[in-house]
Amino acid sequence: MSNITRRDFIRFAGAATLGLMGASGTARAARRASAHVVVIGGGFGGATCARYLKRMDPGIKVTLIEANERFITCPFSNYVLAGWRTLDSITHDYGGLKRDGVEVVRARATAVDPTARRVSLEGGASVTYDRLVVAPGIDFRWGAIAGYDEKAAEVMPHAWKAGPQTLLLRKQLEAMPDGGTFVMVAPDNPFRCPPGPYERASVIANYLRRHKPKSKILILDAKEGFSKQGLFMEGWKKLYPGMIEWVPGAKGGKMIAVDPKTKTLEGDFEKYTGDVVNVIPPQRAGEIAHAAGLTDASGWCPVDPLTFESKQQKGIYVIGDAAIATPMPKSGFAANSHAKRVAAVIAGELHDQTLTDGVYTNTCYSLLAPDYGISVANVYRFTAQGIKEVQGAGGVSPLGADTAFRQDEAKYALGWYASITADAWG
């Protein structure tokens, strides 16, 4: 990392979290009648927010509404494709939240009535709330690429929601002949996990180098550049020379149509085919955000950058990938940071506390091989102009680093994952 040391960054980020936790002591001392906070979505944002609300004020009743019994993380799901991890190793249940006193309701939220402060659930039940946090993650813009819909995803997997799609793509890679071509379609911004497609290409290259060394990878990208591009390309040249080709949008990388029957992709200039085709489609906020009237024309949720309260519906907070929190990326760590902020905001509001300035953080690790890691870290602060990156407080892994440095980054990635998942799910 440049500009500051990793130790400095951790201290900065830790100070921001401690500042939020410090406010919680006053909240406990000033406790009034118990309030009910409902959280929709049990991913990095929702689970973290529910846990921290109970920590900041055990008197608050917190209900987490989540459709799935367990949460499978997108972070580290690429490593399942490479054979480095199992799906079970990135699957987390809600036992830790229950032990913390969070009520977990396994159901799908279908609608929100902000006037009555009621969340409707699939099956006819409903839950009322005093404050509502919506952490719905992403959904896909099916049809944005002509021919690519849910049925097509069973032939050309997206694997951008970890689980069955991850296993399907892994199975296709195993069946691909040596000398075959793996084609990835990378989406335009904004989308979940900006470095994710390029990490995926890296780890699949690692798998192919070991098992199908005559194979090639083609990345068809709607963008003209991507996150940590210099670092990825440096790593590809060193680890997988000649195996990975990246085609930016201006040179024909933007896809306009697909044909699942022939595994053909049509771009502005030419058509492509692959033995295995991974289409990561354009994205939008999760469905409940649309049903609740929290989105704007962009398909994402505008929020107050100080509180993350929805600009569309008062008394509702939106965190994680669904929120427009530019320049923060849509990432698990960013969602975790939003969640802690909103927990402090809600606890403070319920106890008539004065709100302080917001500080947010993001850290992201990517592996290009089991022993080759790169990272980016940033600190953000609320300003009168919105959320702004704090210059000099963060940075990226340096180009040209030696083997030991990349090995250390790979080790830090494992610690990062263990820490953030323990923070969210216990």
N, C-alpha and C positions, 0 to 999 in steps of 0.2 A: 504494500500500500504506500502511496505517496503522501506528502504533506504532513501527516501526523503518524505516529506509531499506532499499531493495533492496541497496545495498552492504553494509549491516550484516548482512542476511540471508545473502548469499552468503558473507561472512566467517565467520559462525556455522556455516553448513552445511559450508564448506570445512574449518573447524577439526575438525569431527566426523569428516570423512573422513580428514584427516591423522592424527588420533588412531588410527584403525584401521590406516592404513598404517604408522604408527610401530611398532606391535606386530609388524608383519611382519618388520622387520629382525631382531628377536630370534628370530623363528621360523626365519629362514634360518640364523642363527648356531647355533641349537640343533637343527639338522636331525637327525632319526633316520632309520631305514629308511623308504624310500618307501612312502606309503600311496596307496590308490586311492579317489578320490571320484567318484561318479557323480551327474550332474545330469540330471533328467528335465524336458524342456521348454526350448525355446530362445527364449522371449520376453524381455521387459525384465528379469525376475528371473533366469531360468535362465542366459541368455547372460552377463549381468553377473557373476553368481556364479562361473561357470566361468572367465571371464577374470581376475577378481580373485584367485581361488585360485592361478592360475599366477603372477600377479605377486607375491603374498605369499610363495609358496614354489614355485619352479620344479621342485623335487624331487617335489612331489605329482603323481601321475598323475591327470589329470582327463578324464573321458569325459562328453560331452554327448550325450544321447539325444533326438533330435527327429525327428518323422515327416515334416516338410516340408523341402524343399530350401531354401526361403527363408521369411522371416517378414515378413508384411504388418502394419504397425502399425495399431492402432485409433486412436491419436492421429494427427490429420491426415487420417483417412479421410473425415471429414465434408466436408473441402475438395474431395475428389474428387467428391462429390455436387454441390457448387456449381460445379464446373468450374474451380476454382482450381489443382488439382494433378492429376497422373496417378497411377494405381495404381503404376506403376514407381517413381515418386519416393518412395514410402513402403514400398518393398520392399527387404529387406536379406538378404544371404547370410551364410554362416558362414566365409568366407575369412579374416576377421580373427582369428577364434578359432583356426582351424587354424594361422595364422602365429604365434600366441602359444603354440602347443604343446598346445592342447586337441584331444583326439581326438573327432571328431564322427561319431556313428553315426546314420545316417538309418534310423530304424525307429520303430515304435509300441510303447511299453511297455504291456504288458497285465496284468502282475501283479507283486507284490513279495512275497518271502518274507523277512520281517525276521529270522527265526531263522538261515536259511542265508545271509542277506545277499546275496540274488540278485534281479535284475530279469529277468523273462521278457519276451521280445520277440515281436511278431507274426511268425509264420513258424517259431517253435520255438527260436530261439537264446536265449541268456541271458548276462547280465553280472553278475559278483560285485563287491562293493564293501566298503570299510571304513566309509565314511560315505555317506549318500544325501541328496541335496537334491531335493525335489519341487516343481516350479514349473509346475503344470498349467493355470493360467489358469482360465477358466470353462467350464461347459456350461449348457445351458438346462433348465428344468423343463418339458419338453414336456407338454402337457395341463393345466398349472396354469390356463391359460385354456382352457376347453372348446372343442375344435375346432382349437386351434392346435398343430400338430405340424410335423415336418420337411417334409411334403408341402405344408401350408398356407403355410410360409415361402417356397415358390416362387411364391406368388401375393401374399402379404402379407410382404415381406421384413423380416427383423430388422436385417440389416446391422450386427450387433453383434459379429461376427467378420469382420474386413476381408478382402476378396477378391471372389469371385464374387457374394456377396450385395450388396456395395457397387455393383458394376457393374449388377446387376439393378435396384436401386433407382434408380440414375442413369438407366437406360434408361426406367423407368416415369415418372420426372419429365419426361424429354424428350418422352414421348408424351402427357402429361397436357394436356388442352385448357386454353386460357386461360379463366379463370373457374371452373376446377375446384377441388376441395378436397383438400388433402393432410391426412390424418389420422395422427397419431402416438399410439401407446399407450406411455406411460412406466411402468416397473415400480416396485413398492414397494422399499424398502430391505431388505437391502443389494444393491448391484449394481455392476458395473464402470463406472467413470468417472461419478460423480454429476452433473457438469455437462454430460455428453455429450449427452443428449437435447435440452437447451435450446440448446446450441450448434448442434446439427443443425437445429433449427427456425429458428434465426437465419440460418444460411448458406443453407438452402433458401429462406427468405424473400428473401434477396439474389438468388438465382437467379430466383425467380418475379418479383420486382420488375423485373428486367431483361428477362425473356423472356415472362412470362405475368402481367402486372400486375393483372389482374382476379381472380386466384386468392386463395384463403384457406388458412390453416393452422389446424388444430384439434388441440390437445394434450389427450389424455384421460389423466389422471394418477391413479395409485392413491394418491399421497401428498397431504399437505396443504400441503407446501412443498418447495422444492428448493434445491440449491446455488447460491449467488450470485444468488438470486432478485431482489433489489432491483436489482442491476446489469443483469441480463438485461431486466427489465421496463422499466427506464429506457431501455435501448438500443432495445428494440422500439418504444417510443413515439416515440423520436427518428427511427429509421431506417425503420421499417415500420409507420407508424400505421394501425390498423384491420385489419391483415393477420393477426395472430396472436391466437388465443383460447386461454387456458389454463383447463381445467376440473379442479379438485381432486377428490379422492376423495369428500369429503362432499357435493359438489354433482353427483355422478354420473359422476366421472371414472374410477372403478374399473370395468374391464371383466371380465365373467365368462364371456363366450362370443364366438366369432367364426364367421362363415360365409364361407369363402373364395370360394365360388361367386358370392355376391352382394356381396362386400366389405362385409358388414354386421357391426357390432360391437354387442354387447348389454351394457348396463350395468345398474346397480341400478335406475335410474329410466327409462331410455329407450334406444332404438336409434339408431345412427349409421351412415352410409355415407360412403364417400369414393371419389374417383377413383383416388387412390393411398393405400394403407394400409400404414403402417410399424409393425409390432408388435414392441416390445422386451419379450420375455417375462421372467418371474422367472428367477433364475439360481441356480447352485450351483457348488461346486468342480468342476474338471475330472474326467473319468471315472476316471483312474488313481488319484486320491486316494481315491475310494470303493472301488475294487478293492483298494487297499493297506490299507484299514482306518484311514484317517487322518481321516475325517469323523465328526461327531457328528450328532445329530438335526436340527440346523439345516441340514445339507448342506454346511457349511463345515468348516475344519480348525482345531481349537483348538491353540494353540502356547504354549510358554513365552515370555512377552513379553521376556525378557532374551536368549534364545538362538535363538528360533524353532524349537527342537526340538519335535517333535510330542508332545502330551500323550497320544496314543493309542499311539504306537510309538516306543520309545527308539531313538536312533541315526539317526533320520530327521528331516530339517528341511523345513519347508514355508514357502515364501515367495510373495509376490505376491498376486494377487487371491484365491487359494484360502484363504489364511490368515486367521484371525480376529485382527486386530491393531487393533481398535477403541481409540481414535477415529481412527486413520489411515484414509483412504479407500482404496478399491480403485482404484489408479491406476498408470500406468507408472512415475512417479517414485517412488511409495511402494515398488513392487516393486524398483526399482533400489537404494533405501536398504536394504530388507531384505537384498538380495543381498550388499551390501558388509559388512553386519554379520555375516551367516552365514559368509561367506568368512573373516573375521577370527576368528570363533568356532571354526570347524573347524581353521584353521591353528594357533590357540592350543591347542586340545585335543590335537592330534597332537604337540605339543611341550611338553605339560604346563605351559602358561602360565596365570597367574592372569587370570581374566576381569574386565574393567572394566565400568562402567555403560554402558548403551546409549543412544545418541542417534540419532534418526531424523529425516528431513526429507521434506517434500512440497512441490512447486511445481506449479501447474496454470494454464495459460493457455487462454483461450477467445476465439475470434474471432467477432464478430457481423457483420463485414464485413472485407474485406481490409485496411482501414486503421483498424479499430476493435477493440481488444483489451481484455480484462479478466483479472485474475489473482487467485489466492489462494496464500499461502505459509505454511507452519507448521513449527515445530520441535517434536519430541516427545522425551520422556526416559523411560527405565525408572524406575519407583518401586516401592515395596513393594506398592502397589495396582495395579500393571500399567503399561501405557503411558499417559502423561499428556501433554497439550499444554502446552508451556512458554508461560505467559501473557506476552504482550507481544513474543514472538519470532516475528513474522510479521504477517499481516494480509491484507486484501483491498484491491483497488483502490477508491478513494474514489468515492462517488456525486457526481455533478455535476462531474466532471473535464472539462477543456476538450479541444478537438479534438486539440491537440498531445500531450497525455498519452495519449489513447486510441491515437493513431498510434504513439507510442513503445511502448506495450504490445504492439501488433501486431508491431512489429519484434522485440521481445524474444521473442515467441512463436516466431518463426522461428529465432532463436539457441538458444532452449531445445530445440527439436526437433533441430537439428543437433548440439548438444552431447550430449544424452542418447542419441541413436542411435549416435553415434561411441563413446561410453562403453561401450555394450552390444555392438555388433557390429564396431567398428573402421572 
